[in-house]
Amino acid sequence: MSSRLAQSIQDKASFELNDLRLRIQHLDGTSELDAKDVLKPEAFAKVLVDQWLANGLSLGLWTRIQDQMQTHMVDAMVKAYKDANAYLISRDVMPEIDLKSFVRRTGSVNSSSAALGGSFAASHASGSASLGVTAQVPQGGGGRGGYALPAGSFAPAAIGVGMGRGGAAMTAGDSMSGAGGSPLLVARQRAQGVLLNLKRFVTARIGGDITQHRPAVGAGDGAGGPAGVAGAPAFAAAIADAEVAYQAAASQYVVGDEATAVLQATVDLRRRSAELKKRAPTTADKATVEIVALMFQAILAEERIPFSARVWFARLQMPVLRVAIAEPEFFGTLQHPARMLIDRMGSCVMGFDAAAISGSALEGEIRRVVQVIEQYPETGQRVFKLVFDEFVAFLNKYLTQSDTAQKVMSVAQQVEQKETMAIQYTIELRKMLNDMPVREEIREFLFKVWAEVLAIAALRYGPQDEQTVMLKRSASDLVWAASAKPNRNDRTRVIQDLPKLLQRLRQGMTLLGIVGDAQEQHIKTIGATLSDAFMSKTEAIPQAKIEAMAKRLANLEDFVSDEGTMDVPLDAASIELLLGVDAASIEVVPDTGTKVGEDMLAWAHELQVGNWFMLDHNDRVSQVQFVWRSERKQLHLFASTDGRSFLIQVGRLASYLQAGLLVPAEEETLTVRATREALAKLDANPERLLN
């Protein structure tokens, strides 16, 4: 409970919180806040939850109001952090924060201390980076222009590995444990198998595991010893020199001649790698230099990546080498931030032609990402994690910036909200009428028509708008009017109120788009039911129950949740009905009720924005890019290269994945494929590993 609240606060307040943390640490003369410091979101959230329980309030009640609680607390905490910073600034406490001063430049990459100072350690395990400063690479110091580089554990994210119809080609020895699972699981295991094969190959030749940290030892260690020998600082300096020299050379390439620049980069990097291998103090370091070099050879030879993007990918070789030596787990896990960043950038650009990339905002963002990584060479994987998060945030905006995409997203989001609310309103109405003697005709009208009316009214006007409240009250008025009326006064009241009630019912149905004969049929059915109520001798519904229903309806939103809202109805007509938008340019692919496995639904939920797919829809195959997922993960938008949009509901998306109608354009991620190609070259020529 407290973690969820803390994460919400952290996500929204990370910028102000980082500034406040630095100022408090400056005052306290410490490198990190105490674990229980109430300024930390998780510490504050735990205090709040503890007090909630201490006052006798239940977990169930917290669960019911946690969304509203988070909204209010996040707003309050963001303001509190801002006010605290303003107060400290007014007292001349670090008016300007120079983040560069916190970077410890140790001259060694073989030590885990070669990272940002503890001032940047995120208090929360999954603390997020501030994304409000992504417009340009920070130059010099400067408070708000700097970067917050939060540390903390890196939560494994979904791997962008897909399965083609026939599956990826298997090399001998690829891990196939659990190969009978979902395509997503099989693809992940196959990718992990590539890393395992690399580990086995290298271990057999150097007698050590390059995926494990190698502890520092004395200067007498032999050539096959761990990386932490006396020669390591000199080797670190050599990598730094090579990186700076390559940056200087790469900065001279001529725009418009990227193909030549990539060729020159390949030759230059190969030469620098050979020189670094000569200076490597251990066999493990030699092997690491060679493997990284072969991986980047494969990446730079990838013809599906436009030359203008490959120019910037080339500049990542030295930073990745630095990380691979300092953090050997780079070779052992697919979730290393450096791998994930390269994979994500590669998966995006491989679907575009050179003309679409050159000079685009996407190319500019890749350039910015590389320059940030180059600027913080001692921060290890944390800078890769930071720019990975920023790149994902950039994609979410970049891929949906067109007017067409914005319109589709707006409509789709509102359709999802409206349909989800309608389902929840129906559930609540069923609960209210469960023990009331209400005619079936009235129940059906309320469940199938009026719940939709309330949902669209709440969406258009707001749940507590006068018109919405009036329509909510109409539901309880209808229930009372349609109940037995043995009392003369009650019958007189119904006769007097009936014209207004029918007018409100017509108004609601018109809002929903039910007009003409369809509306008259509903009114006729309701009229007949009300007439029968006059003749009924059954027990009347007590007025207290009607009032209780009216009160609950008035605050209906307090009782609904996102649970049980997987089956959201969707079609082109509902989109046009909702906002009057012509859906001709949107190919709506709604659920059909086909049963799909949980593993396929999980795969659908883990698709990454920016990845490319081949979509076979109505006998027409299109190359599409996944550009947007709705808040409730019900709707997914794909954009084709010919300008069409496909709005696919989650169940149908899962069934398309299951049937092979939606196939990832790439069976392996860029770094997995590069690792496989590097291993193939080493297998053919093992001597090159250490030569």
N, C-alpha and C positions, 0 to 999 in steps of 0.2 A: 504493500500500500504506500509506504513512504517512498520507496524507490521510484514508483511511477510518478508521484507528485514531484519528487526531486528532479527527475529527468525532464519533466515539463518546464520547471523553473530554469534548469540548466540550459535547455534548448533556446529559451526566449531571452534569457538574461546573461548569456555567456560573456558578451562584450563588457557590459558594466561590471559584471562579477569579476572578470579577470583584472580590470583596472582597480577595483576595490581591493582585491586580494593583494596586488602588488603594493598598494599604498599602506595597507595594514601591516604587511610583512616588513615594509620599510620602517614603519614606526616601531614595530616589535623587534627589529633586528634579527629576523628569522628567515629561513629559506622556504618555509611552508606553514600554512595555518595548522593549528592543532586539529586532530581528527574529529574532535567534538565541538569545534568552533561553530557557533550558531550562524555565522555568516555563510557557512557551507550549505548548499541546498539540501543535501541528504541529512545533515545534522538538524537543520531547521524542520524538515519534513518529519523526521522521527519524533521530535518534541511534540509536533502538532498531533501526530497519530497517537502517541502515548497519552496525551491529555484527552484526546477524544475517547479513548477506551477507559481512562481513569474516571471520566465523568459518567460512565455507565452507558455510553452510546455504543450501538452494535456495529459489527463488521458489515452486516447486511445493509444498514442504513448508510454507512460510508459508501458502499458500492453503488447504491442508488443515486447518490448525489455527487459522486467523485468528479464527474465531468464539470458540473457547475462549480464545485469546490476548486478544481484546478484552474478554471478560467479566472475566477476571482483572485486566487492566491498568486497566480503567475503575474497578473497585472499589478497586484499590490507589491510583490517582491521586486519586479523590474523597477517600479517607482522608488521603492526603498533603497535599492542599490544606487540608482541615479542620485537620490537625495543625499545618500552617504558620501558618494564621490564629490558632489557639489560642496558639501560641508567641508570635506578635507581639503579640496582645492581652495576654498575660501580661507582656510587656515594655512595656505602655502605648503601643503603636503603633496609633493610631486605634481605640480600643475601640468607638467609635460612628462609623459612616460616614454623613454627611449628604450624600446624593446631590444635593440641590438646590444645594449650594454649588459644584457643578461645572458648572452650567448658566450659560453666558455670555449675559447679556442685553445685546445690542449696540444695540438700538433700530432695527435695520435688517433687513429680510428680503431685501434684494437682494444680499446678500453670502453667499457660500458658507460664511463663517465663522460665520454665525448658526446655530449648531448646538451640540450638546453638546460639552463639552470633550473633548480627546483622551483623557482618562482612561477614557472609555467606548468607545473604538474597539475593536472586536472584533479579536482577533488572527487569527482565521480568517475567510476570505471569507464563509462562510455561518454565522458564529457565531450561536448562538441565544440568545434572551432567557430570563432566568429566569422560569419560570412559577409559581414557588412563592409569589408575592406578589400574586395577582390578586384576593384577596377584597375589597379596598377601595382607594379612591383614597388614595395616601399624603398625609398631612397633616404638614407640617413635616419635620424631619430624622428620622433614625433608622435607622441600620444596616439591619436586616432588613425594615423596613417600606417601604423605598425601592424604586426601580425601577432595574434595570440596563438601560441603553439602548445596546445594542451597535451599533456602526456596521458598516462593511464593505459589500461589494457585495451587491445584492439579487438573488438568483437568480430568474430568471423561473419562475413557477409556472404550472400548468395554468389556462387561462382557463375560467371557468364558462360558456362559450358553447355552447349546444346548437342542434340543428337540428330543427325540426318536420318533419312529413311533407312539407309543400310547400316548406320552406325559408323563411327570412326574406325579407320584401319587400325588393326591391333598388331603391335610388334611382339615378338616372342618374349614372354616373361611379364607382359602387362598384367597388373593386378586385376583379377576378375572375381574377387570375393564378392558375393552378393550380386552377381551379374543378373540374377533373375528379378531384381528390383525394378523401380521405375527408370525410364530413360535418363532422368536427371541424376539419379543415384549412380547408375552405371557410368554415365559420362564423368561424374566426379571421381569415381573410383578409377576409371581409366586414366584420367589426368593425374591422379595421385600415383598411379602405377608408373607413369613416366618419371616422376621424381624419385620413386623407389628404385627404378632401374639405374638411374644416374648415380644414386647413392651406392648401389652395389658395385657398379662399374669402377667408380673412383676408389672406393674402399679397398677393392681387390688389388689396386695398383699402387696406392700410397700407404696402405696399412692403417688408415685412420678414417674417421667419419667427418666429412666436411659439413654435415648438417648440425653438428654439435659445437658449442662454444669450447674453445681450447684454452685452458687456464695458462696464465703466465708462469714461466719457469726460469731457471737460471740461464746464464749465457752459454753454458757448456752443452746445451742441447744440440743434437745433430740435425742434419738437413731434413730428416723426416719428422722432426718434432713439431710441437704445437706452434701456433702463430705468435704466441706471446713471448718470443725470445728477444734477445737484446737488439736484434736487427730490425724489429718491428717499427720503432719510431722513424727510422730512416726510410723504411718502405712506405709508411704513411705519408711522409714528406714527399716521396717520389710520386705517389698517386696524386697528391695535391698539386705538385708541379705540373704533372701531365694534364691534369684537369684544367688548370689555368691556361696552359699553353694551347690546349685544344680549343678552349673557349675563344681565345684571341684569334686563332686561325679560322675557326668556324664563323666568327663575326664578320669576316671579309667576303663571304659569298655574295654574289650579285643576284638581286631579286629578278626572277624571270629565267634564271639559269640554274634552277634547283637540281636538275638531273646531273649536271656536272658537279655540283656541290655534294650530292650524295655519293657519287663515285669517289671524289676526293676524300670525303669523310671516311669511307670504307677503307681506303688505302692508309690514310693517316692513323685511324684508330688501330688498324692491324699492326702498324709499325710501333705505335706507342705501347700496345699490349705486349709485343715481343720484348721491348726494352724493360717493361715492368717485370716480366717473368724472370729476366736475368737478375733483377734486384730483389726478388721475393725471397724472404729468409727461410721459408719452409716449403716442403712439397705441397702442403695443403694450400698455401697461398698461390703457388704456381698453378695448381689445378684450378683454383677459383678464377684467376685471371684468364686462363684459357677458356673455361666454360662460359664466362660472361662475354668474352670476345666473340665466341662462336654463336651465342644467342643473338647478339646484336648484329652479327653478319646476316643471320637469318631474317631478322626484323628489317634491316635495311634493304634486303633483297626481295622483300614482300611487295610484289608488283601492284597489289590491290590497295596499298597505302600510297596516296599521292606524294609526289616528290617533295612538295612544299611542307608536308607533315613529316616526312622521313628526315628532313634536315634537322628538325627539332628532336625527333626520337634519337638521332645519333648523339646529341649532346647529353643524353641521359646515361650513356655507357659508363663514364667515369663515376658519376654519383652512385649508380647502381653497384659498381665494383666496390666502392668504398663501403656501402651498406652490406654487401654480400660477405666481405671480410670481417666487418665488425659484428654482423648478425648472421651467422651461418644458417640460421633457420630459414633464410631466404631460399635455400635449396630444399628445404624439408616441408614447406607448407604452401599451399595455393593461396592462402589468405594473407600473405605478407603484403603490406600496403604498397610496396614498390611494384610488385607483380600486378596487384589489382588496378593500380593507376594505369600502367602500360596497357593492360588488357582492356580497360574501359575506354581509353583513348583510341586504341586500335580498333575496337569493335565499332566505334562511331564513324571513324574516317574511312573504313574499308568499303562502305556502301556508297560513298560519294565519288564523283569523277573529279579530276584535277581542277577543272574550271570552277566547280562548286566550292571547293575548299580554299583555293588560292585567294588570299586577301579577305577571307570571311572572318566573322567573329569567332568561329570555331577554331580556325588556325591561330587567331590572336590569343585565344584562351590557352591553347596548347603551348604557345610561346611563353605566355606569362607563367604558366605552371612550371616550365623548365627553368625559367630565370629565378623563380622563387627557390626551387630546389638547389640551384647553383649558389644562391646567396647564403644559404644556411647549411654548409657542408658537414658540420659536426653534429647535426641534430638527429642523425640516424633516420629511423623509419618514421619518426614523428612528423617531419616536414612532408613526407610522402602521404601520411594519413591526412594531414591538414589539407593539402592541395587536392587529394582525392575527394574529400568531402566538398570542397569548393567546386571542383569540376562537375560533380554530380548535381550540385545546386545550379551551376551554370547551365547544364544540359536541360534541366527541368524548365528553364526559362527560354533558352535558345530554340529548342525544338518545338515550342508552342507559341512562338512570337508572331506568327502570321495571323492575319485577321480571320482567316478561315478556321485555323486551329483554335483561336480564342473563342470564336462563336460556337464551335462544336463543343469545346470544353465547358463553356458556360451553360449551354443547353443540357448537355449530358449530366453535369453536376446537379443541376436543378431537377432533372428527371429522376436521378437517383435519390435525391433528398425527398422529393415528393412521393415517390413510390415507397420508399422506406417508411416514411411517416404514415402513409396510408395503411401499410401492413400493420404497423404498431397501433395505429388508431383502431383498426379492426379488432386486434387482439384485446385492447382495453374495452372496447364496446361489448365484446363477447363476455368478458369478465363481469361487466356491469349488469348485463341482461341475463346472466346465468340463472339467477333464482327469481326472475320476474316473469309473471304470466303475460308474455307479449306474443301477439300473433306472428306466425311465421313470415307473412308478407312484409310486416314492418321490420322484423329482424333482417330479412334479406336486403331490404332497401337500405337499412343503416349500414350493414356490413359491406355491401357491394357498391353502393352509390355514395352514401353520406360520408363514409370514412375518406373517400377520395376527395369529396368536396372540402372537408376540414383540412386535409393535407395541402391542397392547392391554395386554400385561403391562407393557411399559416405561412406558406412559402411566399406568396405574393404580398400579403399585407403584414405578416407578423402574427405570432400565436396569440398575442394579447391585444391586437388591433380591434377596434369597435366592430368592424364587419365580421371578423373571425369569431369574436365572442358571441355575436348575435347568431351566427350559424351553429355554434356549439350549443347554445341554449335551445335552438330549434329542435335538436335531437331529443333532449329530455321532454320538451313540450309535445313532440310527436308521440313519444312513448306514453305519456299521460293521456293524451287525446285518444289514443287507440286502445286504452284499457277500458274495462267494464265501467259503465256509468249508471249504477242503480239510483244514484242521488239526483233529484231534479235540479238542484243548484249547480251540480257539476255539468249536467247536460246543457244548461243555459250558458254556462261559461264557455263550453266547447263551441257552441253555436256562435257566440260573440267573437271568440278568438280565431275561429277557423279561417276566415278570409286572410288575415295577416299571416297565419302559419303557412297557408298554401302559397302565399306570395313569397315568403322567405324560402320555402322549398324550391319554388321555381327559380328564384334568384341563385340559389346554390347550384342547381342543375345546369343553369345557363353558364355559370362560371366554369363548370366542368366540361361544357360543350354538349350537354344533353339538351337538345332543343327539338321543336317540331313534334312529330308523332311520338317519338321516343319519350319526350317529356310528358305528353298528354297521357300516355299509357301508364306511366308511374303515378300521375295524379289521379287517374281513374281507379287504379288499384288501391291507393291510399284512401280515396273517398269511400270506396266500398267497405274497406276495413273499418273506417270510422263509423259508418252507418251500422255495421254489425255490433260495434261497441255499445251503441244506444240500446240495443235489444238484449245484450248479454246479461245473464243473471249471475255470472261468476263474480268472485271476489275482486274488488277494486284494488289497484296498487296504492299502498299508503302514500300520502303526500310527503312524508319524511323520506321515503326511498327516492322519490322523484327529485327532491331537493338535494339529497346526497349525490345522486347521479349528476345533477346540474353542476354542483360544486366540483366534482371530480373532472367533469368535462372542461370546466373553465380553466383548470390547471393540468390538462391532459399531458402536456410535455414533461411534467415532473415525474410521470410514471412510465415513460417509454425509454427504451434502451436500444442498442444496436444488435442485441441478441435475437437470433431467429430471423434475420432479414436477408438470408442468402438468396431467396427466390424473388427477386425484384422483376416484375413484368416490364418489358421494354419492346417498343417497336417504333417505326418511323412516324406512325400516326400519333403516338403519345407525345413525341417530340414536337410535332407541328401543333398539337392541341395545347401543349403547355405554354408555349411562347409565341405561337403563330409563325414559327420559322420554317421556311421551305427546306425540307430535309433531302432534296434531290441530290445534293452534293455529298451526302453522308450515306454510306452503305451501312445500314443498321443490321447487325447480326445478333439477334436475341437468342436466349436460351430456348431449347426445344423440349426440355424435360428429360433428355437422355441421361441415363445414369453414368457418372464418371467416378473413377476411384479417387480417394483422398490424396494419393500420391500425385495424380494429375492436377488436382486443384492446387496442391502445394507448389507444383512446377509453375502453374499459371501465376500464382501470387509472387513467385521469385524472379519472374522475367525482369530484366534490367532495362530501364529507360535508355534509349540510344542504340540498342542492339538491333541488328537487321535480320529479317526473316524472309522466307519465300512463302507466300500465302496462296493457296489453291482454293478460290471461292467461286462457286458457280462455273466451274470448268475454265476459269481464267486464272492464270498464275501471275502474281505480281510480286515484285520486290518491295517490301514494306519495312518501315522503321517504327519501332515501338516508341511513342513520343509522350504518352501520358497515361496515368492510372488515377481513377477517382479516389476520393478520400476513404470511402468504405470498401475500396478494392472490388467494386462490382462491375465497373465499366473500364474498358481498355481501348485506347485510341491508337490506331496504326495509320501512318501516312505513306502513301505509295509514291514512287518516283514520278508518276504521271499526274500527280496533283489530287488524286482521290483520297478520301478518308474512310476508314473502316472503324466503326464503333462496335466493339464486340463485348458481349456480356461474359462474365467470368466462367459460367458453366459451359457455354459454347466454346470459349477459348480453350478450356481444358479438354473438351471433346475433340477439337481441331488438333491439339497437340497429340492426343491419344491416337487419332486416325492418320496422322502424318500429313494433315492438310496445312498445318503451320509448322514449318521446319526452320530451325536456326540456320542462317546463311553460313555460319562458321561452326564446324563440328568441334573445334578446339579453340581455346583462347590463344591470343597471340604469343604469350610467354610459354605456354605449354607446347605449342607447335614449335617455337624456337628452341625449347629445351630438347624436344624429340629430335630435331634436325641436328642440334649440337651433339647429342648422344650418338646419332648415326655416323657422324663424321669421326667421332672419337673411336667408335667401334671398328670403323674401317681402318683407322690409323691411330692405334693406341699410343704410339710413341710421342705424338704431338702434345699429349697432356702435360708432360714435364719437360719437353725439349725447349 
